[in-house]
Amino acid sequence: MSKQSVFTTYCRFYSARQVKKKLPIISCKRPEFNHYQGQSYSKFDGVKLASQGWSHPKSKGDYFIIHGNANKIEEDNVYKKSFEEIGLKNELIQVMSDQGITLPTAIQTKAVSAILKGHNTVVTAETGCGKTLAYLLPIFQHILEWKQHVPEEFNSPMAVVITPSRELANQISEVAQSIAQELNISVTSLIGGRTKQKMLDPPIEYCDMLITTLGAYSKLVTTGIYKVHNVHHVVLDEADTLLDDTFIGKVSNLLKKFSIQYKVEITLPPIGCQLTLVSATMPHELPESVNSFVAPDSLKTVTTSNIHRVLPHVPQKFIRLGKAQKPTELLKLVNADVNQQRPVMIFSNQTSTCDFVSMFLNENNIECININGQMAVPLKLGKFDMFRNGKVNVLSCTDIASRGLDTLRTQHIINYDFPLYTADYIHRCGRTGRIGSPDNCTITNFVAWPREIQTVQKIETSVRKHSELPNVNANIKRLIDDRVVRMVEKGLVRNVA
């Protein structure tokens, strides 16, 4: 063998060893589609996807796994600051210490400072990174400073946190009360379900902070039962949901009643009301109706580097299945979870599918409860608590359970139906791999339909290109308008404009 041939062989062997040493970002059933750290793609060849041929029926049974080191971006040194350095006072620092929290997370470092200074703030960060404390802590500090200077009146809180769901309101209330009880601050929760009864027999109570759902609070403010003149903080938690077409009209009418300032003067007593928008995903372009209650250029955005990316530390498996294969695969996975006592959440796109999953598992001797948006309030109340408290380890749900809920017990997410939008995928996956979650969390995705395959291909492409997920910021109204235009073009509906 010539010297040139020996050298060429050595180079190939060395390169192969280097590839093997690199950690896999994506591993596939077909190894030729594996993707490794540092691997890039020529703009002429394009990105080679494991899911590229999944539209073909013969692709059933194929899979790929995004590993827990995918798309992870290290935060800068800002997260190493202490609570004292970001402006929190000793009372709150001590409460955090008593709860085992000694340092703020990256988003807490950035958000606490901005809110303490009186800015209207948009807090956007990956799920499970501590956004709730990021706004509760500075608001509690303001309440401590203001309490003696604001006249105490019944049904007249100084801060209001508004959520789209009862479950999220109850969860935030628990977190807030665990802090407030150490500070002599009163926190009250107000959720829907008995709003008419409250209007007929109004509550009379003193509270410093109110945690509430939009519908219940809006009605009781409109009827004058709850007063707004003492409110100096309004928080919209899961703001992207509250600002979409489902809620924006009611949100706009409600927030017009508050004196939201360009920047609140932190005086004693304070002047004006401060707005905070919180979510794991947020459209770049807010709806025009937002202008009716806040100056858009007054909003200071704080975010983290991992925003709008796949969950960076939890393995995610994508399996190409036929529709008829899904129940069998589900039963196999859930049986394994039950045997290992691993709490699992199973997401479906439709209420009917959510009900089917629950009935199917129960018929196969697996105890499963379900929650969905169409369920009657008396049935839904407490069901999520059964899962969270460990009475049941299997929960079938729709996207009503994907936003904001702190599901620390959850070790496995199964997307029985794959979500059609990347924002929904981020929120569903965020029910596991949170701060305080077990180390061995996983996500399994069933992929069956053409539109599901398209979304999977977008996610796989973003991981291979080490970029943000596409269309997470898309305004929901625009998505609907674009969908109508496409249907008109295809002759599926008449243009009624």
VODREN-642561 format. One record per residue: residue in one letter; x, z, y of N, C-alpha, C, O in turn. Coordinates in steps of 0.02 Angstrom, whole numbers, plus 50000, padded with zeros to 5 digits. Layout:
N
AXZYXZYXZYXZY/...
// end
This chain:
497
M500435000049940500005000050000500445000050062500935003850066/S500274995850111500674995350172500595001550215500125005450206/K501075002550262501035008250307500405008050349500095013150363/Q500205001850370499605001050411498985003150373498535006350400/S498955001250308498375003050266498345010650256497805013550258/V498935013650244498955020950235498715024450298498335029350295/F498935021950356498745025050420497995024350431497665029050453/T497715018450417497005017250425496585021850380496085024650402/T496805022550317496455026950270496465034150294495965037750289/Y497055036250320497115043150344496645044450403496325049650407/C496625039550449496195040350508495455041050487495095045150515/R495255036950438494555037350416494425044050383493895047150395/F494895046450342494815052950309494795058550360494385063150354/Y495235058250411495245063450463494595063450503494325068750518/S494355057450520493725056950558493145059850518492715063250546/A493135058450453492595061050410492615068650408492095071950410/R493225071350404493295078650402493065081750469492755087050470/Q493215078250524493005080750589492245080950595491965085750621/V491915075650569491175075450570490885081250530490405084450551/K491185082450470490935087750427491015094650460490595099050450/K491545095450500491665101850533491155103250588490995108950603/K490905097750619490425098550673489765101150646489545099350591/L489445105350686488795108050666488265102650671488255098950720/P487825102050622487285097150627486755099350677486535105050675/I486555094950721485995096150766485345094050731484845097550733/I485375088250698484805085750659485065083750590485535079850585/S484755086350538484915084150470484285080950441483725083250454/C484385075650402483825071550379483835070750303484345071850270/K483255068750276483225067050206483695061250191484005060950138/R483735056650239484215051050234484815052850277484785052250339/P485375054850247485945057550284486235052850337486555055050384/E486115046350330486385041650379486095042650449486355040150498/F485525046450452485215047850517485395054750544485135056850596/N485835058350509486055064950535486365064250604486645059050621/H486295069550643486565069550712486965075950722486745081350705/Y487575075150750488035080850755488195082450828488085078350873/Q488445088450838488655090550905489155085550934489625083350900/G489035083750996489485079151030489375071851015489685067551046/Q488925070350969488795063350951488395059951007487925062751034/S488585053851023488235050051075488065043051047488285041150993/Y487675039251086487445032751063487595027451115487535028651175/S487795021651091487925016051136487265013551165486755013251131/K487285011751229486665009351260486455002551232485885000451240/F486924999151199486764992751168486424993751100485954990151083/D486664998651062486384999950995485735003951000485295003250957/G485665008051051485075012351058485125018451014485595019150975/V484635022851019484625029050981484295027750914483735025250911/K484645029450860484365028550793483975034750773484245040250770/L483335033750759482885039350743482715039650669482605034550637/A482705045750642482475046650573481735044950567481505042750514/S481365046050622480635044850621480445037750641479855036250648/Q480945033350650480805026650675480315022750632479875019250657/G480385023450566479955019550520479355023350494479065021250444/W479175028850526478645033050499477945030150504477465032850476/S477875024650539477215021350541477065017850476476485016150462/H477575016650435477475013150371477235018150318477505023650314/P476735016250278476465020850226476995023450178476935029050153/K477525019450165478035021550118478485027050145478905029750109/S478395028750209478815033950238478575041050220478915045950234/K477995041450188477725048050170478215051850126478485049150077/G478335058150144478815062150107479485062650143479905066750124/D479595058450193480215058750232480195064950278479655067450293/Y480765067250299480785073050343481455073150380481935069850361/F481465077050435482095078850467482025085850496481465088150509/I482585089150507482595096050532483015096350596483595094150597/I482725099050648483105100650709483335107850701482935112450696/H483985108850701484265115450688484255119850750484135117550806/G484395126250739484335131150792484855130750847484825134750894/N485325126150842485825125350895485685119250938486115117050976/A485085116450932484925110150966484765111451040484405116151057/N485045107151083484865107051154484955113751189484645114851241/K485375118151163485465124551195485955123951252486515121551243/I485755126151311486175126051369486305133151391485825136951403/E486925135051397487085141851417486925142851491487095138551532/E486615148451507486495150051577487145152051611487625154051578/D487155151351677487755153351713487785160951717487345164451691/N488285163551749488425170751749487905174851787487935180951788/V487405171351818486915175051858486535180151815486335185451840/Y486435178651750486045183151708486415189551693486115194251665/K487065189951710487445196051696487365201351751487655206751746/K486975199851802486855204751854486425210451827486055209551779/S486495216151857486095222051837485445222151876485355218451924/F484975226451854484345227351890484475229851961484135227752007/E484965234151969485125236752035485365231152081485195231052140/E485775226652054486055221152095485515216252118485605212952169/I484975215552081484445210852101483915214252144483415211152162/G484015220752160483585223952209483075228852184482695231552223/L483065230352118482585235152092482795242252109483395243852111/K482315246552121482455253452138482515257752075482315255752020/N482785263752085482965268052028482365269751984482435270251923/E481765270652015481185272451974481045267151920480915268751862/L481065260851941480925255351894481495254351845481385252751787/I482105255151869482685254451825482655259651769482815258151712/Q482435265751786482385271051736481835269451685481925270651625/V481275266851708480735264951662480975259651614480835259951554/M481335254651639481595249351596482095252251546482085250451487/S482515256751568483005259951524482655263851468482865263651411/D482115267351486481735271251437481425266751384481305268851328/Q481295260451403481005255551356481535251451320481385246751284/G482165253351330482715250051296482955243651328483305239651297/I482765242451391482955236351427483465238351481483285241851528/T484075236151474484605238251520484835232751567485115234151620/L484735226351548484935220751590484365215751596483995214751548/P484295212651655483775207551662483975201051628484565199551621/T483475197151607483605190451581483745185751639483695187751697/A483925179551623484095174751676483505173651723483595173651784/I482895172651696482325171351740482135177551779481915176951836/Q482215183451751482075189551788482555190351846482355192451900/T483195188751835483695189251888483495184951948483545187052005/K483265178851933483105174251987482425175752020482365175552081/A481925177451979481245178252004481155184852042480825184952095/V481435190252017481345196752049481585196552121481235199052166/S482165193652133482445193252201481995189252247481865191352304/A481745183552223481325179152265480665182552283480445182252341/I480355185852234479705189052247479785195152292479375196352336/L480325198952282480445204752325480525202752399480365206652444/K480785196752411480895194452480480265191552512480285189552570/G479705191252474479075189052503478925181652496478455179152526/H479315178052456479205170852447478605169552402478495173152353/N478215164252418477765161452368478205158052316478625153852333/T478115159952253478615158152203478305154652143477775156752118/V478635149452119478455146152056478985148352005479575146752012/V478765151951953479215154451901479105150251839478585150851806/T479595146051822479535141651764480135142751718480705141751739/A480005144751657480545146051610480275145351539479675145751528/E480735144451491480545143651422480145149651397480205155151424/T479735148551347479305153851321479725159551292480265158451264/G479455165551298479765171351266480395173951299480785177551268/C480505172251363481125174351397481015179951448481485181651484/G480415182851450480305188551494479995186951561480125190351610/K479565181751565479255179851629478765185151654478695186151714/T478425188651608477935193651629478265199151669478035200951723/L478815201851644479185207051682479485204151745479595207751793/A479635197651745479945194551804479505195051865479765195351921/Y478835195151856478405196151915478115203151919477975205551974/L478025206551863477745213351865478225218251901477995222351941/L478865217851887479345222651914479365222351991479305227652022/P479455216552022479465216552096478795218452127478775221552180/I478235216652094477585218452121477495226052118477245229052166/F477685229152062477645236452058478075239752111477875244852140/Q478655236952125479085239852177478745239452245478775244152284/H478425233652259478065233052322477495238052326477385241152378/I477125238952271476575243752270476825250752285476515254452323/L477385252652254477675259352268477835260152341477745265552370/E478085254852373478265255252444477655255252489477655258452542/W477125251752469476545250852511475995256052501475585257052545/K475995259252444475415263252423475185268252476474585268952488/Q475645271752507475465276852556475235273852622474955277452664/H475335267352631475185264252696474575259752692474355257052744/V474285258752632473685254652624473095259152607473125262852558/P472565259052647471985263352633471705262252563471605256552542/E471595267652526471335267152458470575266252460470215270452487/E470345260752431469635259252427469465257252356469865254152322/F468855258852334468675257152266468595249452260468395246052307/N468755247052201468715239852185469105235552235468905230052252/S469675238252257470075234752308470815235252291471175239152323/P471055231452241471755232052219472235228952269472035225052313/M472875230652262473395227652304473695221452271473985217152305/A473625220852205473885215052169473395212952116473075217052083/V473335206352106472885203552056473265198352015473575193852042/V473235199151948473535194251902472955190651867472545193851834/I472925184051875472365180051848472625175751790473145172551796/T472255175751735472445171951675471865167551653471295168751673/P471995162551611471455158251585471105161151524470575158651505/S471375166351492471075168751429471055176351426471465179851457/R470565179051388470495186251379471095189151343471345194451360/E471325185451291471875188051251472495189151293472845194251287/L472645184351337473235184951379473145190551430473615194151444/A472545191151458472405196551506472515203351473472815207851503/N472265204151412472355210551377473095211951364473315217651370/Q473455206851346474165207751330474565209751392474965214451390/I474455206251448474805207851511474625214951533475045218651558/S473995216751524473765223451543474135228751504474325233951533/E474245227651440474625232551400475335233451426475585239051431/V475665227851442476355228151468476355231751536476775236151548/A475885229951579475855232951646475725240451642476035244351678/Q475255242451599475085249551594475655253651565475725259551582/S476055250651521476625254351492477135256051546477495261051540/I477175251951598477635253351653477295257751705477595262551730/A476675256051722476325259451776476215266851763476235270851809/Q476095268751700475955275851685476545280351701476455286351710/E477145277551705477735281451723477845281651799478275285251823/L477435277851836477555277151909476965279551951476975278952012/N476455282451918475855284551954475515278651989475255279352044/I475515272951955475165267051979474595265551930474685265851869/S474015263951957473435262751914473345255251902473355251251949/V473255253351838473145246451818472475246051782472335249951738/T472065241151802471405240051771471365232951745471625228351776/S471045232051687470935225251661470195223551667469755227751658/L470065217251683469385214751689469345208051653469665203251674/I468945207751600468885201551562468155199551557467705203651569/G468035193251541467355190751535467005193251473467295196751432/G466375191351467465985193351409465395197851427464865197551396/R465495202051478464955206551501464905206351576464745211351608/T465035200451605465045199851678464365201351709464325204751760/K463835198851678463165199951706462995207451707462695209951754/Q463205210951654463085218151652463465221751708463205226551738/K464075219451723464465222451777464145220951845464195225051891/M463825215151851463495213451914462875217751924462715219551981/L462525219451870461935223651875462115231051882461775234851916/D462675232951850462905239851853463645239851874464075240851832/P463775238651938464465237351961464935243151946464745249051954/P465555241651924466055246851916466275249551984466305245852033/I466425255851986466695258952047467325262652027467295268051998/E467895259652041468535262652020469085260852069469055255752104/Y469585265052070470165263752111470715260952067470855263552013/C471025255552089471585252852051472085249552099471895246852152/D472715249752081473235246552121473355239352099473505235052139/M473295238252033473385231452006472805229851959472605233951919/L472545223751966471995221351923472245215451882472505210651909/I472175215951816472335210351771471675207451747471265211151719/T471555201051758470885198451748470885191151726471375187551735/T470325189051698470215181951684469895178751745469565182051785/L469985172251751469755168651811469005169151820468755170851874/G468625167751766467895167451771467585174051792467175174251838/A467795179551759467505186051775467675188251846467235190551882/Y468305187451866468515189651932468175185551987467955188252038/S468125178951976467825174552026467105176652040466885176852098/K466735178151988466025180151997465965186752034465535187552077/L466395191652017466335198252047466605198352119466415202652158/V467045193752135467265193052205466715189752246466565191852302/T466415184552218465875180952253465285185452268464985184852322/T465125190052222464565194652234464775200752275464355205052290/G465405201152294465635206652337465795213052301465935218152334/I465765213052234465915219152196466655220852201466845226652209/Y467085215652195467805216652206467995213852274467785208352292/K468385217652311468575215752380469275212852379469685214452335/V469415208452427470055204952427470495206752488471065204452492/H470235210652536470615211552598471255215652589471705215152630/N471295219552536471895223452523472375220052474472905222852459/V472205214152450472625210652401473215207452437473125203152480/H473815209452417474425206652447474855202752396475365199852414/H474635202752334474965198752282474435195552238473995199052212/V474475188952229474055185452180474515181652133474945177852156/V474435182652068474835179252017474375174951975473865177351950/L474545168551966474205164251917474665163651857475155160051859/D474505167251803474915166851742474635161251698474035160551692/E475085157351668474915150951636474605146351690474055143751682/A474985145651745474735142051803474595134751789474135131851818/D474985131551744474855124551731474155123451702473835118351715/T473925128351662473245127951636472725129151691472235125551696/L472845134251732472375135951786472345130551840471855130251877/L472855126351845472865121151896472645114351869472645109451906/D472445114051804472215107551779471475106651797471165111051827/D471195100951778470525099151801469985103951776469445104151805/T470125107651723469625112251695469485118051743468915120251750/F470015120451776469955126551816470065125651890469865129951929/I470385120251912470645119851980470105120852034470245123752086/G469495118352022468965119252072468805126552084468755128752141/K468745130352029468595137452035469185141252065469095145752106/V469795139352044470395142652071470435141452146470565146152184/S470335135352168470375133652239469865137552280470045140352332/N469245137752257468725141452294468885148852298468755152052348/L469175151652244469335158752244469925160252291469885164952331/L470465156352286471065158052323470995156752398471385159352438/K470505152652418470375151752489470155158252522470205158952583/K469925162952483469695169352510470275174052528470175179052563/F470875172452503471455176752515471865174052574471865168052588/S472195178552608472605176652666473315175152642473785178852657/I473385169552605474045167752578474485165052635474295160152668/Q475065168152645475505166452700476055161752677476185160852617/Y476385158552726476965154452710477515158752680477825156852630/K477625164652709478065169752681477815176452705477715177452765/V477705181052659477425187552676477955191752710478525192252688/E477755194852765478205199552800478165206252763477635209352760/I478725208352735478745214652698478775220452747479305223252759/T478195222052774478145227452824477725233052795477475232552739/L477645238452832477225244052812476685245152864476845247452919/P476055243652849475815240252789475995232852790476155230152843/P475965229452732476145222352729475635217952765475055220052775/I475845211952784475405207152818475345200952774475845197852756/G474725199152756474615193052718474665194152643474775199652619/C474565188652606474555188752533475075183852506475175178452533/Q475405185952453475945182052422475705179052356475365182452318/L475875172752343475645169252283476225168052235476775165952256/T476115169352170476615167952119476285163952063475765165952036/L476585158252046476345153951992476835154451934477435153751944/V476575155751874477015157051817476815152751757476225152351741/S477305149451725477155145651665477795143351631478325143251662/A477735141451568478305138551532478365131051546478885128151535/T477825127951571477835120951591477455120351656476955123851667/M477685115951700477365115251765477435108051789477985105351787/P476885104951812476945098151838477355097951902477295102351944/H477775092751909478155091851971477685090852030477815093352085/E477155087252018476675085852071476055090152060475665088852014/L475965095152102475375099452096474765095752122474825091352165/P474165097452097473555094152120473475094952196473665099952225/E473175089852228473075089952300472665095952322472755098452378/S472215098352280471785103952298472175110352308471925115052339/V472805110752283473225116552294473355117452369473445123052393/N473375111852406473495112152478472975116252515473095118552570/S472385117052484471845120652518471965128152522471645131552563/F472425130752481472535138052483473275140052492473415145852503/V473745135252486474445136952497474815130752522474675125152501/A475295131952568475715126452591476225124652537476645128852520/P476195118652509476635116952453477365118052468477745120052423/D477585116752530478295117652546478495124952553479085126452563/S478005129552548478175136652549478355139252480478605144852474/L478235135252428478345137552360479085136952341479375131552342/K479375142652326480085142852305480095142752228479815147252196/T480415137752199480425137052126481045140352097481605139052119/V480945144652047481495147452009481395145551936480845145951910/T481935143551904481885141051835482525142351798483005144851826/T482535140551733483135141151692483345134351667482975129451672/S483955133951640484225127551618483905125051554483945119051539/N483575129451515483275127351451482545125251458482205124251408/I482305124651520481605122951530481465115851505481875111351512/H480875114951475480625108551451481075105451397481155099351393/R481365109851355481755107551298481475110751235481095115651239/V481655107951177481425110951115481715118051110482245119451138/L481365122451075481595129251068482305129251041482425126750986/P482785131851079483485130651063483775134651004484325133150981/H483405139550979483705143950928483275144750866483405149250826/V482765140550856482325140950798482315134250761482155129150792/P482485134050696482455127750658481745125050656481255128750648/Q481695118350663481035115050665481055109150617481435104450626/K480615109450566480595104150516479995099650528479435102050538/F480105093050527479585088150538479495084350471479965081250446/I478885084650443478755081550378478225076050387477685077250414/R478395070150364477915064550366477465065150305477685064650248/L476805066150318476325066950264475725062350274475585060150329/G475375061050219474725057950224474195063350236474315069150220/K473635061350262473115066250277472915070250215472815076350219/A472865067050158472655070450096473185075250069473025079650029/Q473815074450091474355078650066474395085350104474705090150080/K474095085650162474185091550206473935098150175474295103050179/P473335098450146473105104850118473565107650064473705113650062/T473805103250020474245105449966474895108249993475135113449972/E475185104750041475815106950072475715113550110476145117950109/L475135114050143474975120250180474945126150132475225131450146/L474585125350077474505130750029475175133050001475295138949992/K475615128249988476275129949962476675134150012476975139249995/L476665132050075477045135550127476765142450141477135147350146/V476095142950146475795149350163475855154350105475955160250117/N475805151950044475915156349986476615159449988476695165349974/A477105155350006477795157950012477845163050068478185168150060/D477505161850124477505166650180477185173250159477445178650174/V476615172750125476255178850104476675182850055476715188950061/N476995179450008477415182949960478005186549993478225191749969/Q478245183750048478805186750084478575190950143478985193550181/Q477915191750151477615195650205477845193050273478025196950318/R477845186450280478035183350343477405181350382477035177050358/P477275184450440476695182450480476735175150501477265172950525/V476185171450493476195164250508475585162350550475035164750537/M475695158050600475165155250640475105147850624475605144250622/I474485145450612474365138550593473945135250647473385137350660/F474225130150680473885126950736473545120450715473825116450678/S472935119550740472555113350730472335110850799472285114650847/N472205104250803471995101350867471255102150880471035102150938/Q470855102850827470125103350835469865109750804470145112450756/T469305112150833468995118250807468775117350734468855121850694/S468505111450718468275110250649468855110750599468765113350545/T469435108150618470015108550574470255115750568470455118050514/C470245119350624470435126450624469995130350576470235134650538/D469345129050577468875132450532469015130450459469005134650414/F469155124050448469295121650380469915125250352469915127450295/V470445125650392471065128850369470935135950347471175138250295/S470555139550388470395146550372469995147150307470145151250264/M469475142950301469055143250240469455141150178469395144250125/F469865135850185470265133350129470735138750103470795139750043/L471075142250149471555147450128471195153350097471425156150047/N470635155450126470255161050098469985159350029469965163649985/E469765153150019469525151049953470085151149901469955151549841/N470705150649925471285150849880471615157749881472215158449870/N471205162949895471415169949891471965171849939472375176249924/I471975168549997472435170450051472015172850110471625168950137/E472085179050129471695181750185471925178550250472515179150269/C471465175250283471625171650345471055172550394470465172050376/I471225173950457470715174250510470835168350557471385165550558/N470335166550596470425161050643470135162650711469645166450716/I470435159750763470165160250831470195153350863470675149650854/N469665151750901469645145450937469195146150998468825151051003/G469235141451043468885141951107468135141651101467785144051145/Q467865138751047467145138151040466825144151004466225144350994/M467245148850984466985154650948466635159350996466855160451052/A466075162250974465715167051015466155172951031466565175150990/V466075175551092466505181051116466515187051068467055189551053/P465945189451044465965195250999466385194150936466695198750910/L466395187750912466785186250852467535185950867467955188050827/K467685183250926468395182150944468745188550964469335189450950/L468365193050999468685199151024468975203250966468635204650917/G469585204950972469915209250922470235205550865470645208450829/K470055199050856470355195450799471105194450808471495195250761/F471305192650869472015191850880472385198450871472945198650846/D472065203950892472375210550883472485212150809472975215350791/M472025209850766472105210850694472755207650670473115210450628/F472895201650697473515198250677474125201750709474625202950676/R474075203150772474645206150808474815213050780475405214850778/N474315216850759474435223550734474615223850660474755229150633/G474605218050626474835217750557474295218850505474445219450445/K473655219050525473125219850476473035213350435472835213550377/V473185207750466473155201250433473795197350453474015197750510/N474075193750405474705190250418474635182750427475125179350439/V474025180150420473915172950425473375171650477472815174150471/L473545167650528473075166250582473015158650590473515155250601/S472395156150585472255149150599471965148650669471515152450686/C472225144150710472025144150780472085137150811472425132750784/T471765136350868471855130450910472335132350966472635137750965/D472385128051016472865129351071472665135151115473045137051160/I472085138151103471895144151141472395149751128472475154151170/A472745149651071473235154851055473945152651070474415156251052/S474035146951103474715144351113475005146251180475605145251192/R474605149051225474845150151293474925157551308474445161351309/G475555159451321475705165851350475675171851303475945177151320/L475345171251245475265177051202475935179251173476335175151150/D476055185751174476685188551151476625190251077476425195751058/T476805185351036476705185950963477365187650929477635183650891/L477625193450943478285195350918478325195450842478855194150814/R477775196950808477785197350735477865190550703478115190050647/T477655185350736477615178750706478305176250686478755175850727/Q478385174550622479015171950597478975164550578479485161250568/H478365161950572478285154950552477705151850591477155154550593/I477845146150621477325142050653477225135750611477715132350595/I476605134350592476455128050557475985124050602475425126250617/N476195118150622475765113550658475415109150606475655103850588/Y474845111550582474455107750532474255100950561474305095850528/D474035101150624473965094950664474525095050715474625100050749/F474895089550720475425089450770475125088350839474685084050846/P475335092150889475045091350956475195084450985475705081350969/L474745082051028474815075351056475215075251120475395069951144/Y475345081151148475735081551211476325086251202476275091351168/T476895084351232477495088251224477425095251253477725099951227/A477035096051307476925102651336476595107351285476775113151280/D476115104751247475775108751196476265110751141476225116251114/Y476725106251124477225107851073477675113651096477815118151057/I477885113451159478295118851186477935125551182478225130551160/H477305125651202476925131851203476795134451132476855140451120/R476625130051086476505132351017477135135250986477125140650957/C477695131750993478325134150965478525140850996478855144950964/G478335141851059478515147951094478165154251068478295159651094/R477725153551019477415159550990477905163050943477755168450918/T478485159950929478985163150888479665162250923479715158650972/G480185165650897480835165150927480875168250996481265166051038/R480465173351009480445176651074480945182351077481255184151027/I481025185151137481455191051144481155196651101480585198651112/G481535199151053481295204351009481015201850944480845205850900/S480965195150935480715192250872481245192950817481835193650832/P481035192750753481525192850698481985186750703481845181850737/D482555187250668483055181950672482875175650631483105170250647/N482475176550579482365170950532481705167250545481335165850498/C481565165750608480945162050625481035154550611481585151850616/T480485151350592480505144150578479865140850603479355144050615/I479905134250610479325130150631479275124250584479775120850571/T478675122950558478555117250514478015112850544477485115350563/N478145106350547477675101650578477445096450528477845093050497/F476775095750520476485090350480476355084450526476035085150578/V476585078650507476515072650549476165067250508476435064850458/A475555065350529475145060850488474885054750525474835049350496/W474715055450589474365050150624474835046450672475345049150692/P474675040150690475105036150733475285039550799475865039350820/R474795042650833474945045850897475405051950887475815053450930/E475325055350831475765060950816476485058450807476955061550830/I476545052850772477215049950761477545048150827478145049250836/Q477155045450874477425043650939477705049750975478235049451005/T477335055350972477575061451005478205064150972478665066351005/V478215063850905478815066150868479415061950887479965064650895/Q479325055450895479885051150913480155052850983480755052350994/K479715054751028479945056851095480365063251090480875063951123/I480135067951048480495074251040481175073051007481685075651030/E481185069050954481815067650920482305064050967482905065650967/T482055059451006482485055851053482795060551104483395060051120/S482395065151131482655069851182483205074251153483685075851188/V483135076351090483645080551059484285076551048484835079051062/R484225070451024484815066351012485165064451077485785063751078/K484785063751131485085062051196485255068151237485525067651292/H485095074051210485225080451244484905080551313485225082151363/S484265078751315483895078251378483245082151374483045084551321/E482915082851431482265086151433481745082051396481795075951389/L481235085651371480675082151339480295078151392480215080451448/P480065072151374479715067951423478995070051433478685072951388/N478725068551492478015069351508477775076551509477175077751514/V478235081451504478015088451509477725089751578477265093751585/N477995086451628477775087651697477185083351718476945083951774/A476955079051673476425074451693475785078251713475575082851677/N475495076351769474875079451791474315077551744474235071651727/I473925082451722473405081251672472885076251697472635072051659/K472705076651762472215071951789472475064851784472095060251768/R473125063851797473415057151793473395054651721473265048751708/L473535059151673473505057151602472805054651584472725049651550/I472305058351608471615056351594471445049751626471145045351596/D471655048951690471515042751726471855036851691471555031551684/D472495037851670472855032451636472515030651570472485024751552/R472265035751535471935034551471471285030451482471135025951443/V470915032051535470305028351551470465021151567470115016551545/V471005020151607471205013251624471375009251562471165003551556/R471745012251514471915008751453471295007051412471245001651383/M470815011651411470195010351373469795004751406469495000651371/V469785004651473469434999151508469764992551492469424987551479/E470444992451494470814986251480470664983651410470644977651399/K470574988351362470444986351293469704984851280469514982851225/G469284985751332468574984551325468194989851288467634988751265/L468514995951281468185001251243467655004751286467175007351259/V467745004751352467255007651398467175003051458467624998951471/R466615003651494466504999751554466835003251613466855009351615/N467074999451661467345002351722466765004251768466424999851795/V466655010651777466085012951816466295015151885465895018251921/A466915013751906467155015851971466795012052026466925013152085/
// end
